[in-house]
Amino acid sequence: MGPAFTQPRLEDIINLQLAQQENENSAISNQTGFNINLLSSDPRHQSQWLRVTEWPRFLEPHKQELPQVAALVSLPNLAKSYELGSPGSSEILLSILLDSLSRVITRSRGSLQDGTLNAFDQHRLNSFIAGRSSRKPLIHNLREDTYKKYSRVLQHLMCYTFRLAWLQRGPKLHYRLTEGQAVAMMDAVHTASEMSGASGDGQNPDYAEETRKRLDDKCLILLVSLLDHKLYGDVYDSIVVSFLAVMGIRQDVMSSNAQKLSEAAEFTPKLSALIKMGQLLVAERALLAVELDEADVPAHALEEMQDRFMTKDARSPISWSLKLRAYGKAVKDNTTSLGYITWSDDNEILSYKKMRFSMTGLRDLVSAEVEAAQNQLADLLLVPPDREEAYCAAG
């Protein structure tokens, strides 16, 4: 009797369709020279990834000003801003807010490392299902360079929000702040302005520290409020969702005057960064809730925020990010990507990442590796020294 027929899983069918779609798009690009990642409202010229993100729909009205759109997320030169900006200027205020953000992130990391949020809280923090804790606690002991990359995404978000919603500069992109977000932004910017005006050698150190702490709290409240946005209408009502679309714009390496939209493989790390840093901010916001007498214990505030806007089904910017990340990973896992090994035109030079080998050098390398493997195998099998050569030759 032949093997029983196994009904394919829905996940397998979806993954297969994703892979086929991406391969078809690659074939179209290779045959016609048309880049499927260029902004286009024509579905035939969009990858499946772009259809899911809805970036073309959001950015299409601004396709003639994409460089100006992308500039909304650019990071300022903080040292230059402090040096050239006058007190209270927009450059100084943005620099003060970015400095505050860095302190908030450091504070959040410290709260998790020193156990201020206990193990139960960290298990709950790591869950994306309402009312349930994860089997594993939140992984927060990341490498320093990883935290720098992740923090940069929040810095870009702060720049985007400040320029678009507060200064109202640049292209008129669609977004709608909630009342809580508008109040939180006003409080944060006004506190930054107060700190800018009070800066100087003669200021009271205690007052300066109190103002700095108050600014950090306002900055934390602002960032968490941006994540707390119910999306019942257009998902791009959320300034965080629109920020992700703008972060997807990148320079086309083939043309200095053209922009491209990021593919799934290169954009999913940015989504992971936003999600991870969002978890850290929510953890610190739960601690601040106790300090502000909004909750009796951090767990109560944490659970309430988790269920409201940090789960897969919460209709929030984090829900959107989780959706895109899951889809992006499926595309990435089922799409052939460029490798690291390349050959020269005459097939005499092999390049691997930053290393180059001639054919002679490659043969010597392979020969040395084979000899080392033979010696290790002989040691493992306890082959006598006088029989090693004969054994390895026979093998």
C-alpha positions as CSV (number, residue, x, y, z in Angstrom):
1,M,0.0,0.0,0.0
2,G,1.3,3.4,-0.9
3,P,2.0,6.2,1.6
4,A,-1.1,8.0,2.9
5,F,-1.9,11.3,1.3
6,T,-1.1,14.2,3.6
7,Q,-3.2,17.4,3.3
8,P,-0.9,20.4,2.9
9,R,-1.1,23.0,5.7
10,L,-2.5,26.4,5.0
11,E,0.8,27.9,6.1
12,D,2.7,25.8,3.6
13,I,0.4,26.8,0.7
14,I,0.8,30.5,1.6
15,N,4.6,30.2,1.8
16,L,4.7,28.4,-1.6
17,Q,2.5,31.2,-3.1
18,L,4.8,33.8,-1.7
19,A,7.9,32.2,-3.1
20,Q,6.3,31.8,-6.5
21,Q,5.1,35.5,-6.5
22,E,8.6,36.7,-5.6
23,N,10.2,34.6,-8.3
24,E,7.8,35.9,-10.9
25,N,8.6,39.5,-9.8
26,S,12.3,38.8,-10.1
27,A,11.8,37.3,-13.6
28,I,9.9,40.4,-14.7
29,S,12.6,42.7,-13.4
30,N,15.3,40.7,-15.1
31,Q,13.5,40.5,-18.5
32,T,12.3,44.1,-18.7
33,G,14.8,46.0,-16.7
34,F,11.9,47.5,-14.7
35,N,12.6,47.6,-11.0
36,I,9.5,46.3,-9.2
37,N,10.5,48.1,-6.0
38,L,10.1,51.6,-7.6
39,L,7.1,53.4,-6.3
40,S,4.1,52.6,-8.6
41,S,0.4,52.5,-8.1
42,D,0.2,49.8,-10.8
43,P,-0.3,46.4,-9.0
44,R,1.6,44.7,-11.8
45,H,4.7,46.6,-10.8
46,Q,4.5,45.9,-7.0
47,S,5.9,43.0,-5.2
48,Q,3.5,41.1,-2.8
49,W,5.4,42.6,0.1
50,L,4.6,46.2,-1.1
51,R,0.9,45.3,-1.5
52,V,0.8,44.1,2.1
53,T,2.6,47.2,3.5
54,E,0.4,49.5,1.5
55,W,3.4,51.9,1.1
56,P,2.6,52.7,-2.5
57,R,-0.9,53.9,-1.6
58,F,0.5,56.1,1.2
59,L,3.5,57.5,-0.7
60,E,2.0,57.7,-4.3
61,P,0.6,61.3,-3.8
62,H,4.2,62.4,-2.9
63,K,6.2,60.5,-5.5
64,Q,7.6,63.7,-6.9
65,E,9.0,64.7,-3.4
66,L,10.3,61.5,-2.0
67,P,13.7,63.0,-1.0
68,Q,11.9,65.6,1.1
69,V,9.7,62.8,2.6
70,A,12.7,60.8,3.5
71,A,14.4,63.8,5.0
72,L,11.7,63.9,7.7
73,V,13.4,60.9,9.5
74,S,17.0,62.1,9.1
75,L,19.0,62.5,12.3
76,P,20.6,65.9,13.0
77,N,24.2,66.5,13.9
78,L,23.7,66.9,17.7
79,A,27.0,68.6,18.3
80,K,26.5,71.1,15.5
81,S,22.9,71.7,16.5
82,Y,24.0,72.7,20.1
83,E,26.8,74.8,18.7
84,L,24.9,76.8,16.1
85,G,21.4,76.7,17.3
86,S,20.0,79.5,19.4
87,P,18.2,78.6,22.7
88,G,14.6,77.6,21.9
89,S,15.3,77.0,18.2
90,S,13.8,73.9,16.6
91,E,17.3,72.4,16.2
92,I,18.0,72.8,19.9
93,L,14.6,71.4,20.9
94,L,15.0,68.3,18.7
95,S,18.5,67.7,20.1
96,I,17.3,68.0,23.7
97,L,14.5,65.6,22.9
98,L,16.9,63.1,21.4
99,D,19.2,63.3,24.4
100,S,16.2,62.7,26.6
101,L,15.3,59.7,24.5
102,S,18.7,58.2,25.0
103,R,18.4,58.6,28.8
104,V,15.0,57.0,28.7
105,I,16.3,54.0,26.9
106,T,19.2,53.6,29.3
107,R,16.8,53.9,32.2
108,S,14.5,51.2,30.7
109,R,17.4,48.8,30.2
110,G,18.5,49.4,33.8
111,S,15.1,48.7,35.2
112,L,15.0,45.3,33.5
113,Q,18.6,44.4,34.4
114,D,18.3,45.1,38.1
115,G,15.0,43.3,38.5
116,T,12.8,46.3,39.2
117,L,10.3,44.5,36.9
118,N,10.3,40.9,38.3
119,A,10.3,37.6,36.3
120,F,6.5,37.5,36.1
121,D,6.3,40.9,34.6
122,Q,9.0,40.1,32.1
123,H,7.2,37.0,31.0
124,R,4.0,39.1,30.5
125,L,6.0,41.8,28.7
126,N,7.3,39.2,26.2
127,S,3.8,38.0,25.2
128,F,1.8,39.2,22.1
129,I,-1.4,37.5,23.1
130,A,-3.9,39.4,25.3
131,G,-4.3,38.1,28.8
132,R,-1.5,35.6,28.6
133,S,2.2,35.5,29.6
134,S,4.9,34.1,27.4
135,R,6.8,30.9,28.3
136,K,10.0,32.9,28.1
137,P,10.9,36.3,29.7
138,L,11.8,39.2,27.5
139,I,15.3,39.0,26.1
140,H,16.9,42.3,27.0
141,N,20.6,41.5,27.5
142,L,21.4,42.4,23.9
143,R,24.8,43.4,22.5
144,E,25.6,47.1,22.8
145,D,25.8,47.5,19.0
146,T,22.4,45.9,18.7
147,Y,21.0,48.4,21.2
148,K,22.6,51.2,19.2
149,K,20.9,50.1,16.0
150,Y,17.6,49.5,17.7
151,S,17.7,52.9,19.5
152,R,18.4,54.6,16.2
153,V,14.9,53.6,15.0
154,L,13.3,55.4,17.9
155,Q,15.5,58.4,17.2
156,H,14.2,58.5,13.6
157,L,10.7,58.2,15.0
158,M,11.3,61.2,17.3
159,C,12.7,63.3,14.4
160,Y,9.8,62.4,12.2
161,T,7.1,63.1,14.8
162,F,8.7,66.4,15.8
163,R,9.1,67.7,12.2
164,L,5.8,66.5,10.8
165,A,3.4,67.0,13.7
166,W,5.1,69.8,15.8
167,L,7.0,71.9,13.2
168,Q,4.6,70.9,10.4
169,R,7.4,71.1,7.9
170,G,8.0,69.2,4.7
171,P,5.4,67.3,2.6
172,K,1.9,67.2,4.0
173,L,1.8,63.5,4.8
174,H,-1.4,62.0,6.2
175,Y,-1.7,61.3,10.0
176,R,-4.1,62.0,12.8
177,L,-2.9,62.4,16.4
178,T,-5.1,61.3,19.2
179,E,-5.9,63.8,21.9
180,G,-3.6,62.0,24.2
181,Q,-0.8,62.1,21.7
182,A,-1.3,65.8,21.0
183,V,-1.2,66.6,24.8
184,A,1.9,64.4,25.3
185,M,3.7,66.1,22.5
186,M,2.9,69.6,23.8
187,D,4.1,68.7,27.3
188,A,7.4,67.1,26.0
189,V,8.2,70.0,23.7
190,H,7.3,72.7,26.3
191,T,9.5,71.0,28.9
192,A,12.3,70.8,26.4
193,S,11.9,74.5,25.7
194,E,12.0,75.2,29.4
195,M,15.2,73.2,29.7
196,S,16.7,75.0,26.8
197,G,15.9,78.4,28.2
198,A,17.3,77.5,31.7
199,S,20.6,76.1,30.4
200,G,23.7,78.0,31.5
201,D,26.5,78.0,34.0
202,G,24.6,79.8,36.7
203,Q,21.6,77.4,36.9
204,N,20.8,75.5,40.1
205,P,22.0,71.9,39.7
206,D,19.1,70.5,41.7
207,Y,16.6,72.4,39.5
208,A,18.4,71.2,36.3
209,E,18.3,67.6,37.5
210,E,14.6,67.9,38.3
211,T,13.8,69.4,34.9
212,R,15.8,66.7,33.2
213,K,13.9,64.0,35.1
214,R,10.6,65.7,34.2
215,L,11.6,65.9,30.6
216,D,12.5,62.3,30.4
217,D,9.2,61.3,31.9
218,K,7.3,63.5,29.4
219,C,9.4,62.0,26.5
220,L,8.6,58.5,27.7
221,I,4.9,59.3,27.9
222,L,5.0,60.8,24.4
223,L,6.6,57.7,22.8
224,V,4.3,55.2,24.6
225,S,1.3,57.4,23.6
226,L,2.3,57.0,19.9
227,L,2.0,53.2,20.3
228,D,-1.4,53.6,22.0
229,H,-3.5,54.2,18.9
230,K,-6.6,52.2,17.9
231,L,-6.7,51.7,14.2
232,Y,-10.4,51.4,13.2
233,G,-10.1,53.5,10.0
234,D,-7.1,54.1,7.8
235,V,-4.0,52.4,9.3
236,Y,-2.0,55.5,8.2
237,D,-3.9,57.6,10.7
238,S,-1.2,56.4,13.1
239,I,2.0,58.5,12.8
240,V,4.0,55.4,13.7
241,V,2.6,53.5,10.7
242,S,3.3,56.4,8.4
243,F,6.8,56.6,9.9
244,L,7.4,53.0,8.9
245,A,6.4,53.7,5.3
246,V,8.9,56.6,5.2
247,M,11.6,54.5,6.7
248,G,11.0,52.1,3.8
249,I,12.4,54.7,1.4
250,R,16.0,54.2,0.4
251,Q,18.4,55.5,-2.2
252,D,18.7,53.5,-5.4
253,V,22.3,52.5,-5.7
254,M,21.9,52.3,-9.5
255,S,20.8,55.9,-9.7
256,S,21.7,58.9,-7.6
257,N,18.5,60.6,-8.4
258,A,16.1,57.7,-7.7
259,Q,14.6,56.2,-4.6
260,K,13.5,52.6,-4.0
261,L,11.3,50.9,-1.4
262,S,12.9,48.4,0.9
263,E,12.2,44.7,0.4
264,A,11.1,42.4,3.2
265,A,14.5,41.0,4.0
266,E,16.1,44.4,4.6
267,F,13.2,46.0,6.4
268,T,12.1,43.3,8.9
269,P,15.1,44.2,11.3
270,K,13.7,47.7,11.6
271,L,10.3,46.2,12.6
272,S,12.0,44.0,15.2
273,A,13.8,47.1,16.5
274,L,10.6,49.1,16.9
275,I,8.8,46.1,18.6
276,K,11.7,45.4,21.0
277,M,12.2,49.1,22.0
278,G,8.4,49.4,22.4
279,Q,8.5,46.6,24.9
280,L,11.2,48.4,26.9
281,L,9.3,51.7,26.8
282,V,6.1,50.0,28.1
283,A,8.1,48.4,30.9
284,E,9.4,51.7,32.0
285,R,6.0,53.4,31.6
286,A,4.5,50.8,34.0
287,L,7.1,51.8,36.6
288,L,6.3,55.5,36.0
289,A,2.6,54.8,36.4
290,V,3.3,53.7,40.0
291,E,5.4,56.8,40.6
292,L,2.6,59.0,39.3
293,D,0.0,57.2,41.4
294,E,-1.7,55.9,38.3
295,A,-1.3,52.2,39.5
296,D,-0.7,50.4,42.7
297,V,1.9,48.1,41.3
298,P,3.8,48.0,37.9
299,A,2.1,44.7,37.0
300,H,-1.4,46.3,36.8
301,A,-0.2,49.1,34.5
302,L,1.8,46.7,32.4
303,E,-1.0,44.2,31.9
304,E,-3.4,46.9,31.0
305,M,-1.1,48.4,28.4
306,Q,-0.1,45.0,27.0
307,D,-3.7,44.1,26.3
308,R,-4.6,47.5,25.0
309,F,-1.9,48.0,22.3
310,M,0.9,45.5,22.5
311,T,-0.7,42.3,21.2
312,K,-1.3,40.9,17.7
313,D,-5.0,41.6,17.7
314,A,-4.9,45.0,19.4
315,R,-5.4,47.1,16.2
316,S,-2.4,49.2,17.1
317,P,0.9,50.2,15.5
318,I,2.6,47.3,17.2
319,S,-0.1,45.0,15.8
320,W,0.7,46.3,12.4
321,S,4.4,45.9,12.9
322,L,3.9,42.3,14.1
323,K,1.8,41.6,11.0
324,L,4.4,43.0,8.6
325,R,7.3,41.3,10.4
326,A,5.6,37.9,10.2
327,Y,4.8,38.4,6.5
328,G,8.3,39.7,5.8
329,K,9.9,36.7,7.5
330,A,7.8,34.4,5.4
331,V,8.9,36.2,2.2
332,K,12.5,36.1,3.4
333,D,12.5,32.4,4.2
334,N,11.0,31.5,0.8
335,T,13.0,33.9,-1.4
336,T,16.4,33.2,-2.7
337,S,18.7,36.0,-1.7
338,L,22.1,37.1,-3.0
339,G,25.0,35.1,-1.6
340,Y,28.5,36.1,-0.5
341,I,30.4,34.0,-3.0
342,T,31.3,35.6,-6.4
343,W,33.7,34.6,-9.2
344,S,35.8,36.9,-11.4
345,D,35.0,37.0,-15.1
346,D,37.9,34.7,-15.9
347,N,36.9,32.3,-13.1
348,E,40.4,32.6,-11.6
349,I,39.5,34.6,-8.5
350,L,37.0,33.6,-5.8
351,S,35.6,36.3,-3.5
352,Y,33.9,35.5,-0.2
353,K,32.7,38.6,1.7
354,K,36.0,40.6,2.1
355,M,38.4,37.7,1.3
356,R,39.8,36.8,-2.1
357,F,41.4,33.6,-3.3
358,S,43.2,32.6,-6.5
359,M,42.6,29.1,-7.7
360,T,46.1,28.1,-6.4
361,G,45.4,29.7,-3.0
362,L,42.0,28.0,-2.9
363,R,43.5,24.6,-3.7
364,D,46.1,25.1,-0.9
365,L,43.3,26.1,1.5
366,V,41.2,23.1,0.7
367,S,44.2,20.8,0.9
368,A,45.1,22.2,4.3
369,E,41.5,21.8,5.6
370,V,41.3,18.2,4.3
371,E,44.6,17.3,6.0
372,A,43.4,18.9,9.3
373,A,40.1,16.9,9.0
374,Q,42.0,13.7,8.4
375,N,44.2,14.2,11.4
376,Q,41.1,14.9,13.6
377,L,39.4,11.8,12.3
378,A,42.4,9.7,12.9
379,D,42.6,11.0,16.5
380,L,38.9,10.3,17.1
381,L,39.2,6.7,15.7
382,L,42.5,6.1,17.6
383,V,44.3,5.2,14.4
384,P,48.0,4.4,15.2
385,P,50.4,7.0,13.7
386,D,52.1,4.5,11.4
387,R,48.7,3.6,9.9
388,E,47.2,7.1,9.6
389,E,48.4,7.7,6.1
390,A,47.3,4.4,4.8
391,Y,43.9,4.7,6.5
392,C,43.2,8.2,5.3
393,A,44.3,7.3,1.7
394,A,42.0,4.3,1.8
395,G,39.2,6.3,3.1
